[in-house]
Amino acid sequence: MPDRRIHRGPHPEDGGLFAGERLPVIREAAADLVWLLSRGYPPKSSLKLVGDRFELAARQRAAVARSVCSDQVRDRRRAACVDPEEVKGREIWIDGYNLLTTVEAALAGAVVLVGREGAMRDMASMHGSFRKVTETRPALECIGRTLAGLRPAGCRWFLDQPVSNSGRLKQMILGVAGQQGWPWSVDLVADPDPILAASSEIVATADSAVLDRCQAWVNLARRVVEACVPSAWIIDLTRQGD
């Protein structure tokens, strides 16, 4: 079935699944998963054990998995996180889809999760195709204004070339940057993750695989969301026991 969405909005069931009265149980499940991961238990079986024990729905389990990590991983990620003010005068490399979809989701009223290391993540996932939605251009403009305030020397965006419509998104990003005079470039690559993970530049991402390997990262999605979308639906499942 073709993707006809015009918004990056919330899943129809999220209002019930993440209602205020549901959050204490989900947070307790998250705390139990942290305990297991911090003691070396495998993530997949640990998530199933916790999810079954607390009778979590699939999207609740996904939210827990995207929110937590072990104590050791949390500490390593926090140590590599730089203050946004440190971006001034330096180049920043951006995990394009990772950043953009999170800001789009926040603008559209979808759930945005806060991880243990402080990064913000949406609950969407790319499945080989990107579709421009109503929030795409406003999200790029929010990102651009936030970056302009940080005054980096340049911003290099990386997009997954195998994802369809990446070429169109590249032209949109360059168009928005050109209108505003922002020093942006866009690379289409087979897989941004290993490039970003090996970079000596500051990386803007919330991708766990990159955060666990990169030298330095900046919590740009959180900075953008907090500055531009004060009404965002932000859920922090990590507060209990952290």
Secondary structure, DSSP 8 states (H G I E B T S, - for coil): -----S-----TTHHHHT-GGGHHHHHHHHHHHHHHHHTT--HHHHHHHHHHHTT--HHHHHHHHHH---HHHHHHHHHHEE-GGGGTTSEEEEEHHHHHHHHHHHHTT-EEEE-TTS-EEES----SB----TTHHHHHHHHHHHHHHH--SEEEEEEETTSBTHHHHHHHHHHHHHHHT--EEEEEES-HHHHHHH-SSEEE---HHHHTT-S-EE-HHHHHHHHH-TT-EEEE---TT-
